[in-house]
Amino acid sequence: MLIADDEADTVDTLSRLLRAEGHIVHSAYTGKDVLPAVRIFRPDAIILDVSLPQMSGYAVAQAIRQTFTDVRRPLLIAMSGVWKDFADRRIAEQVGFDHYLEKPADTAELLALLGTAKR
């Protein structure tokens, strides 16, 4: 599991929650840090803030979609506290996100989505 968000509190909170559920969690705080982390850790799922600095979550998702074309492509979950309109969700779908959640995300919904990513 990889969590990428520029808000340390969000990363810390989600990391604690997911570790308590048995997930191995890695974190990134900028968009540029995500792609190398994905290559190294090969996470089953990635939770990405769409407003990451240095490379947006949209650009990261698109790069992952283009790089990992096999069945091992991680589940991509977008999260945003700002971009909540239908158009934002549509863009997320077009660049490769599998799901789009608004912050603060519903814990049960997030865990259910992550349950589909376990290998």
C-alpha distance (Angstrom), angle and dihedral (degrees) to the residues before:
residue distance angle dihedral
M1 . . .
L2 3.79 . .
I3 3.79 124.9 .
A4 3.79 118.3 -165.6
D5 3.78 120.0 -173.3
D6 3.79 133.8 132.4
E7 3.82 90.2 -137.0
A8 3.80 106.9 85.9
D9 3.82 91.8 -159.9
T10 3.80 90.6 58.5
V11 3.80 92.1 48.9
D12 3.81 92.5 46.5
T13 3.81 94.6 47.3
L14 3.80 94.7 46.9
S15 3.81 91.3 43.9
R16 3.80 92.5 54.2
L17 3.79 92.0 46.5
L18 3.79 94.3 48.6
R19 3.80 94.9 43.6
A20 3.80 88.4 52.8
E21 3.82 86.5 55.3
G22 3.81 91.1 53.4
H23 3.81 100.7 -98.7
I24 3.79 124.2 139.2
V25 3.79 104.1 -130.1
H26 3.80 131.9 -159.8
S27 3.78 124.3 -179.8
A28 3.78 141.4 -149.2
Y29 3.79 130.2 -175.2
T30 3.82 102.6 -163.8
G31 3.77 133.5 42.9
K32 3.80 91.7 -118.6
D33 3.81 90.4 59.3
V34 3.80 94.5 55.2
L35 3.81 101.9 70.4
P36 3.82 96.0 52.7
A37 3.82 89.4 45.5
V38 3.81 90.7 51.8
R39 3.81 91.1 51.9
I40 3.82 92.3 49.0
F41 3.81 101.6 40.2
R42 3.85 101.7 28.0
P43 3.83 92.7 -151.5
D44 3.79 122.0 -157.6
A45 3.80 89.8 -135.8
I46 3.79 138.7 15.8
I47 3.78 125.5 -156.1
L48 3.81 108.1 -158.3
D49 3.76 130.8 -173.0
V50 3.81 104.8 -138.6
S51 3.82 91.3 -142.0
L52 3.80 98.8 60.3
P53 3.81 117.7 152.0
Q54 3.82 121.9 -114.8
M55 3.84 92.6 18.2
S56 3.79 123.1 20.7
G57 3.77 122.2 -120.6
Y58 3.81 87.3 -115.3
A59 3.82 91.3 57.5
V60 3.80 91.4 45.0
A61 3.82 92.1 51.3
Q62 3.78 91.4 49.0
A63 3.80 91.5 50.4
I64 3.80 91.7 49.0
R65 3.80 91.3 48.6
Q66 3.82 90.3 52.0
T67 3.81 95.1 42.8
F68 3.79 100.1 44.1
T69 3.78 106.0 46.1
D70 3.79 96.9 151.8
V71 3.78 128.5 84.8
R72 3.80 89.7 -87.5
R73 3.81 92.3 73.4
P74 3.79 108.0 127.8
L75 3.78 122.5 -114.5
L76 3.81 105.9 -100.1
I77 3.79 118.9 -145.2
A78 3.81 119.5 -176.6
M79 3.78 119.9 -152.4
S80 3.76 127.4 -171.8
G81 3.76 138.1 168.1
V82 3.80 93.0 -172.1
W83 3.80 110.2 30.9
K84 3.81 103.2 63.6
D85 3.81 106.1 137.3
F86 3.79 126.4 112.6
A87 3.82 89.6 -107.4
D88 3.81 90.7 56.1
R89 3.79 90.8 52.3
R90 3.79 90.7 47.5
I91 3.82 91.9 52.4
A92 3.80 89.6 49.0
E93 3.80 90.2 53.3
Q94 3.80 92.2 48.2
V95 3.81 94.7 51.7
G96 3.78 93.7 49.3
F97 3.79 111.7 -87.4
D98 3.79 114.4 145.2
H99 3.81 95.0 -158.4
Y100 3.80 138.9 13.6
L101 3.81 122.7 -149.7
E102 3.77 130.3 -178.4
K103 3.80 120.6 -132.0
P104 2.88 123.8 -79.2
A105 3.78 88.3 42.2
D106 3.77 121.1 -151.0
T107 3.80 105.0 -106.1
A108 3.80 95.5 -143.6
E109 3.80 91.7 50.1
L110 3.80 92.3 48.6
L111 3.81 92.8 48.9
A112 3.80 91.1 48.1
L113 3.81 90.9 52.9
L114 3.79 91.6 47.6
G115 3.79 90.6 50.5
T116 3.80 88.1 66.9
A117 3.81 90.9 57.4
K118 3.79 99.3 57.7
R119 3.77 113.7 115.0
